[in-house]
Amino acid sequence: MPGDAVRVCLYSHSFPPSVGGIETVSELLAEHLHQRGIAVTVVTHTPGNGAEEMGPYRIVRKPCGSALARLVASQDLVHCNGMSVTGAFTAFRCGVPLIVTHQSYNSAVPRSVAEMREMLVNEGPRRLPHAVASAVAMRVAEVNACISRFVLSRLRPPRGLVLVNPVSGIFQPRPGMEQANNFTFVGRLVADKGCDIFLRALADCARRGYRYAAEIYGDGPERVRLVSLAEKCGVSPRVRFSGNVQGTDLAHAYHRSLAVVVPSVWQEPLGIVALEAMACGRAVIASAGGGLGEIVDGVGLTFPNGNVGALADCMIRLAQNPDLRRETERRGARFAKQCRIDTIGDAYLNLYLSALERKGTKQRKVLERGAA
């Protein structure tokens, strides 16, 4: 590794082999930074899987406090992908420039008695100190990048901006690839993701005379209940639970689908599944709330969170109207192009450059060459 390379600590609480949106984004960003000549060190609390890690960049797992401080002190910049009070304050104590990407809005401090009451009821009294500490961490960050306007509006951080999560280059249209006559769900099988809403919508479509098949990719604690629900709704013969898929297998799953349904019942901060599906040239139907509705509105179809009948309406419209489906696919693919890792990764490089320039780091010109 070149001795004059800019050293960036990418602090990601979760990282592969764990599976999830933050893990995917952090891995994409680490690979992109390495390709741009940055000396990347990933710090994570996710344990390894026992296999020897021989990747192009360094990964430090579960460091103790003193080891983390020594590591951070040796870096030119710290980038927390997801708010981490530990990572942020370690960077501050070491005098290292800090950038935070806010992957959610759970760092928001209550602004009213009603919001305070809601936080205490839903999350307990321990949540408030963390929110206050996160608010302080936002103030010491050079940049607070939020993954959607929705997250930005909930947090209202100083020096805030919107920078959506990147999409891997493996997700792109495959002209000529045959589409199956099925709808697809991708995500963790947990209550928040709304897979039960999807199954009930399939049953609603069947009651109206439209019998669609479905592929469900993902796993989680709700799987047994969802299999039972599919049987209860009478759709189990047309529903296949296919478990977790990643990489090119996931891209192929998107390509084979008639359309992808993202029926989250909570206010999603963004919705990487929707972006990946659009990047593959597939139509998306998604819940209208939060950052998910924000990115799908105008390029896909949206429905009120949790509304089974409205979701069924959208599914029937797309399935029975090929012209609408093709136009939705085109709009989504155009939108997703601006979210590719090359574009978003280089945007982060420019943020690093600005932060180091303000700090007067002597390695600024090295970073400029990498971003060129």
C-alpha positions as CSV (number, residue, x, y, z in Angstrom):
1,M,0.0,0.0,0.0
2,P,1.5,3.4,-1.0
3,G,2.9,5.3,1.9
4,D,1.2,8.5,0.8
5,A,-2.3,7.0,0.4
6,V,-5.0,8.8,2.4
7,R,-6.1,6.7,5.3
8,V,-9.8,6.4,5.9
9,C,-11.5,4.5,8.7
10,L,-14.9,3.3,7.6
11,Y,-16.7,2.6,10.8
12,S,-19.7,0.3,10.2
13,H,-21.2,-1.4,13.2
14,S,-22.6,-4.2,11.0
15,F,-20.6,-5.7,8.1
16,P,-20.4,-9.0,6.2
17,P,-20.8,-11.8,6.9
18,S,-23.9,-10.2,8.5
19,V,-26.6,-9.5,5.9
20,G,-28.5,-6.3,5.5
21,G,-28.6,-2.9,3.9
22,I,-25.9,-1.2,5.9
23,E,-23.6,-4.2,5.4
24,T,-24.1,-4.0,1.6
25,V,-23.5,-0.2,1.5
26,S,-20.3,-0.4,3.6
27,E,-18.9,-3.2,1.5
28,L,-19.6,-1.4,-1.7
29,L,-18.1,1.8,-0.4
30,A,-14.9,0.1,1.0
31,E,-14.3,-1.6,-2.4
32,H,-14.8,1.6,-4.3
33,L,-12.5,3.6,-2.0
34,H,-9.8,0.9,-2.4
35,Q,-10.1,1.1,-6.2
36,R,-9.7,4.9,-6.0
37,G,-6.4,4.4,-4.1
38,I,-7.6,5.1,-0.6
39,A,-6.1,3.1,2.3
40,V,-9.3,1.8,3.8
41,T,-9.7,0.2,7.2
42,V,-13.1,-1.1,8.1
43,V,-14.0,-1.2,11.8
44,T,-17.0,-3.3,12.7
45,H,-18.6,-5.0,15.6
46,T,-19.7,-8.0,13.5
47,P,-17.6,-11.1,14.2
48,G,-16.0,-13.0,11.4
49,N,-17.1,-16.4,10.2
50,G,-13.9,-18.1,10.9
51,A,-12.5,-17.9,7.4
52,E,-9.2,-16.0,6.9
53,E,-9.9,-12.6,5.4
54,M,-7.5,-11.8,2.5
55,G,-9.4,-8.9,0.9
56,P,-7.9,-5.8,-0.6
57,Y,-8.6,-3.7,2.5
58,R,-8.1,-4.2,6.2
59,I,-11.0,-5.2,8.5
60,V,-10.8,-4.8,12.2
61,R,-13.5,-6.6,14.1
62,K,-14.7,-5.8,17.7
63,P,-11.7,-3.7,18.8
64,C,-11.5,-2.7,22.4
65,G,-11.6,1.0,23.4
66,S,-7.8,1.6,23.5
67,A,-7.2,-0.3,20.3
68,L,-9.9,1.7,18.6
69,A,-8.4,4.9,19.8
70,R,-4.9,4.0,18.5
71,L,-6.4,3.0,15.1
72,V,-8.4,6.1,14.7
73,A,-5.5,8.3,15.7
74,S,-3.5,6.9,12.8
75,Q,-6.2,7.8,10.3
76,D,-6.7,10.9,8.2
77,L,-10.5,10.7,8.3
78,V,-13.3,8.7,10.0
79,H,-16.5,7.9,8.1
80,C,-19.3,6.4,10.2
81,N,-21.8,4.6,8.0
82,G,-24.7,4.7,10.4
83,M,-24.6,6.9,13.5
84,S,-22.1,5.5,16.1
85,V,-21.6,7.5,19.2
86,T,-18.5,5.5,20.0
87,G,-17.0,6.0,16.5
88,A,-17.9,9.7,16.4
89,F,-16.5,10.6,19.8
90,T,-13.3,8.6,19.3
91,A,-12.7,10.6,16.1
92,F,-13.4,13.8,18.0
93,R,-11.0,12.9,20.9
94,C,-8.3,12.0,18.4
95,G,-8.8,15.2,16.4
96,V,-9.6,13.3,13.2
97,P,-12.2,14.8,10.7
98,L,-15.5,13.0,10.9
99,I,-18.2,12.3,8.4
100,V,-21.5,10.5,9.4
101,T,-23.9,8.9,7.1
102,H,-27.3,8.6,8.8
103,Q,-28.9,5.4,7.7
104,S,-31.9,6.0,9.9
105,Y,-33.7,8.6,11.9
106,N,-33.4,7.0,15.3
107,S,-30.9,9.6,16.4
108,A,-33.6,12.3,16.4
109,V,-34.1,14.1,19.7
110,P,-37.7,14.6,20.7
111,R,-38.9,18.1,19.8
112,S,-42.1,18.1,21.8
113,V,-43.8,16.5,24.8
114,A,-45.7,14.2,22.5
115,E,-42.6,13.0,20.7
116,M,-40.9,12.5,24.1
117,R,-43.8,10.4,25.3
118,E,-43.8,8.4,22.1
119,M,-40.1,7.6,22.4
120,L,-40.4,6.6,26.1
121,V,-43.4,4.3,25.3
122,N,-42.0,2.7,22.1
123,E,-38.3,2.5,23.0
124,G,-37.9,2.9,26.7
125,P,-36.0,5.5,28.8
126,R,-32.6,4.3,27.7
127,R,-33.2,5.6,24.2
128,L,-33.2,9.3,25.2
129,P,-29.5,9.5,26.4
130,H,-28.4,7.9,23.2
131,A,-30.4,10.4,21.1
132,V,-28.9,13.3,23.1
133,A,-25.4,11.8,22.6
134,S,-26.1,11.4,18.9
135,A,-27.2,15.0,18.6
136,V,-23.8,16.1,20.1
137,A,-22.0,13.8,17.7
138,M,-23.8,15.4,14.8
139,R,-22.5,18.8,15.9
140,V,-18.8,17.6,15.8
141,A,-19.2,16.0,12.3
142,E,-17.8,17.8,9.3
143,V,-20.8,16.5,7.3
144,N,-24.0,14.7,8.2
145,A,-25.1,12.9,5.0
146,C,-28.7,11.6,5.1
147,I,-29.8,8.9,2.8
148,S,-33.1,10.6,2.0
149,R,-34.9,14.0,2.4
150,F,-37.2,12.2,4.9
151,V,-34.2,11.3,7.1
152,L,-32.8,14.9,6.8
153,S,-36.2,16.4,7.8
154,R,-36.4,14.1,10.9
155,L,-32.9,14.8,12.1
156,R,-32.3,18.4,10.9
157,P,-28.6,18.0,11.5
158,P,-26.0,20.8,11.2
159,R,-24.1,20.7,7.9
160,G,-26.7,18.2,6.5
161,L,-27.1,17.0,3.0
162,V,-28.8,14.2,1.1
163,L,-26.8,11.4,-0.5
164,V,-28.7,8.2,-1.3
165,N,-27.2,4.8,-0.7
166,P,-25.3,3.3,-3.7
167,V,-26.3,0.4,-5.8
168,S,-23.9,-2.2,-7.1
169,G,-23.1,-2.4,-10.8
170,I,-24.3,-6.0,-10.8
171,F,-27.8,-4.6,-10.8
172,Q,-28.6,-3.5,-14.3
173,P,-31.1,-4.2,-17.0
174,R,-30.8,-7.5,-18.9
175,P,-32.6,-7.0,-22.2
176,G,-34.2,-10.2,-23.5
177,M,-34.2,-12.0,-20.1
178,E,-37.5,-13.8,-19.8
179,Q,-39.8,-12.5,-17.0
180,A,-41.9,-15.0,-15.0
181,N,-45.5,-14.1,-14.3
182,N,-44.9,-13.5,-10.6
183,F,-44.4,-10.7,-8.1
184,T,-41.3,-10.7,-6.0
185,F,-40.6,-9.7,-2.3
186,V,-37.0,-9.3,-1.1
187,G,-36.1,-8.6,2.5
188,R,-35.8,-9.8,6.0
189,L,-38.8,-11.7,7.2
190,V,-39.6,-9.4,10.1
191,A,-42.9,-7.6,11.0
192,D,-41.7,-4.2,9.8
193,K,-41.1,-5.3,6.3
194,G,-44.7,-6.1,5.6
195,C,-44.5,-9.4,3.9
196,D,-47.8,-10.3,5.5
197,I,-49.4,-7.4,3.7
198,F,-48.0,-8.8,0.5
199,L,-49.5,-12.2,1.1
200,R,-52.9,-10.7,2.0
201,A,-52.8,-8.6,-1.2
202,L,-52.2,-11.8,-3.2
203,A,-55.3,-13.3,-1.7
204,D,-57.3,-10.1,-2.4
205,C,-56.2,-10.2,-6.0
206,A,-57.3,-13.9,-6.2
207,R,-60.8,-13.0,-4.8
208,R,-61.1,-10.5,-7.7
209,G,-60.2,-13.2,-10.2
210,Y,-56.4,-12.5,-10.6
211,R,-54.3,-15.3,-9.4
212,Y,-50.6,-14.3,-9.3
213,A,-47.6,-16.3,-8.2
214,A,-45.0,-14.9,-5.8
215,E,-41.4,-15.4,-5.0
216,I,-40.2,-14.5,-1.5
217,Y,-36.5,-14.0,-0.9
218,G,-35.2,-13.6,2.6
219,D,-35.3,-15.2,6.0
220,G,-36.1,-14.2,9.5
221,P,-38.1,-14.9,12.7
222,E,-41.5,-14.3,10.9
223,R,-40.9,-17.1,8.3
224,V,-43.0,-19.8,10.1
225,R,-45.9,-17.4,10.7
226,L,-45.8,-16.2,7.1
227,V,-45.8,-19.8,5.7
228,S,-48.9,-20.4,7.9
229,L,-50.5,-17.2,6.7
230,A,-50.0,-18.1,3.1
231,E,-51.8,-21.4,3.7
232,K,-54.6,-19.6,5.6
233,C,-55.1,-17.1,2.8
234,G,-55.2,-19.9,0.2
235,V,-52.2,-18.6,-1.7
236,S,-49.5,-21.1,-0.6
237,P,-49.6,-23.2,-3.9
238,R,-48.5,-20.1,-5.7
239,V,-46.0,-18.8,-3.2
240,R,-42.4,-20.0,-2.9
241,F,-40.1,-19.1,0.0
242,S,-36.6,-19.2,-1.5
243,G,-34.5,-18.0,1.5
244,N,-31.6,-15.5,1.3
245,V,-30.0,-14.7,-2.0
246,Q,-27.2,-12.3,-2.7
247,G,-25.0,-10.9,-5.6
248,T,-25.8,-12.1,-9.1
249,D,-28.4,-14.6,-7.8
250,L,-30.3,-11.7,-6.4
251,A,-30.0,-9.7,-9.6
252,H,-31.4,-12.7,-11.5
253,A,-34.3,-12.9,-9.0
254,Y,-35.2,-9.3,-9.8
255,H,-34.8,-9.9,-13.6
256,R,-37.2,-12.9,-13.5
257,S,-40.0,-11.0,-11.7
258,L,-43.0,-9.3,-13.2
259,A,-42.6,-6.5,-10.6
260,V,-41.0,-6.1,-7.2
261,V,-43.2,-5.3,-4.1
262,V,-41.7,-3.4,-1.1
263,P,-44.6,-3.3,1.4
264,S,-42.9,-2.0,4.5
265,V,-45.3,-1.0,7.3
266,W,-42.9,1.3,9.0
267,Q,-41.4,4.6,7.7
268,E,-38.4,3.2,5.8
269,P,-35.4,5.6,5.7
270,L,-34.8,4.7,2.1
271,G,-35.3,1.2,0.7
272,I,-32.3,-0.3,-1.1
273,V,-34.4,-3.2,-2.5
274,A,-36.4,-0.7,-4.5
275,L,-33.3,0.9,-5.9
276,E,-31.8,-2.5,-6.8
277,A,-35.0,-3.6,-8.5
278,M,-35.2,-0.4,-10.5
279,A,-31.6,-0.6,-11.5
280,C,-32.4,-4.0,-12.9
281,G,-35.2,-2.5,-15.0
282,R,-38.0,-3.9,-13.0
283,A,-41.2,-2.0,-12.0
284,V,-41.6,-1.4,-8.2
285,I,-44.6,-1.1,-6.0
286,A,-43.8,0.3,-2.6
287,S,-45.3,1.8,0.6
288,A,-45.7,5.5,0.3
289,G,-44.3,6.5,3.7
290,G,-40.8,7.7,4.5
291,G,-37.8,7.6,2.3
292,L,-39.1,4.6,0.4
293,G,-42.1,6.4,-0.9
294,E,-39.8,9.4,-1.7
295,I,-37.6,7.5,-4.2
296,V,-40.5,5.5,-5.7
297,D,-42.9,8.3,-6.1
298,G,-43.1,9.3,-9.8
299,V,-41.1,6.3,-11.0
300,G,-43.1,3.4,-9.6
301,L,-46.4,2.8,-7.9
302,T,-47.0,3.6,-4.3
303,F,-49.8,2.7,-1.8
304,P,-50.5,3.8,1.8
305,N,-48.5,1.8,4.3
306,G,-50.4,-1.3,5.4
307,N,-53.3,-0.9,3.0
308,V,-53.9,-4.4,1.6
309,G,-56.6,-3.3,-0.9
310,A,-54.5,-0.5,-2.3
311,L,-51.6,-2.8,-2.8
312,A,-53.8,-5.3,-4.6
313,D,-55.0,-2.5,-6.9
314,C,-51.4,-1.6,-7.8
315,M,-50.5,-5.2,-8.5
316,I,-53.5,-5.7,-10.8
317,R,-52.8,-2.4,-12.6
318,L,-49.2,-3.4,-13.4
319,A,-49.9,-7.0,-14.3
320,Q,-52.8,-6.2,-16.6
321,N,-51.3,-3.1,-18.3
322,P,-48.1,-4.0,-20.1
323,D,-47.7,-0.4,-21.4
324,L,-47.8,1.0,-17.8
325,R,-45.4,-1.7,-16.7
326,R,-42.9,-0.9,-19.4
327,E,-43.1,2.8,-18.8
328,T,-42.6,2.2,-15.0
329,E,-39.6,0.1,-15.8
330,R,-38.0,2.8,-18.0
331,R,-38.6,5.5,-15.4
332,G,-37.1,3.4,-12.6
333,A,-34.0,2.4,-14.6
334,R,-33.3,6.0,-15.5
335,F,-33.6,7.1,-11.8
336,A,-31.4,4.3,-10.5
337,K,-28.5,5.2,-12.8
338,Q,-27.7,8.2,-10.7
339,C,-27.4,5.9,-7.6
340,R,-24.7,3.6,-8.9
341,I,-21.6,3.1,-6.7
342,D,-19.3,5.0,-9.0
343,T,-21.4,8.1,-8.7
344,I,-22.2,7.9,-5.0
345,G,-18.7,6.7,-4.1
346,D,-17.1,9.6,-5.9
347,A,-19.5,12.0,-4.1
348,Y,-18.1,10.7,-0.8
349,L,-14.6,11.2,-2.1
350,N,-15.4,14.8,-2.7
351,L,-16.8,15.1,0.8
352,Y,-13.6,13.6,2.2
353,L,-11.6,16.1,0.1
354,S,-13.5,19.1,1.4
355,A,-13.2,17.8,5.0
356,L,-9.5,17.3,4.7
357,E,-9.0,20.6,3.0
358,R,-10.7,22.4,5.9
359,K,-8.4,20.4,8.2
360,G,-5.4,21.4,6.1
361,T,-4.3,17.8,5.7
362,K,-1.1,17.5,3.7
363,Q,-2.4,14.4,1.8
364,R,-5.2,16.4,0.2
365,K,-3.6,16.2,-3.3
366,V,-3.4,12.4,-3.1
367,L,-7.1,12.3,-2.5
368,E,-7.7,14.7,-5.4
369,R,-5.9,12.3,-7.7
370,G,-8.0,9.4,-6.5
371,A,-11.2,11.3,-7.1
372,A,-10.2,12.5,-10.6
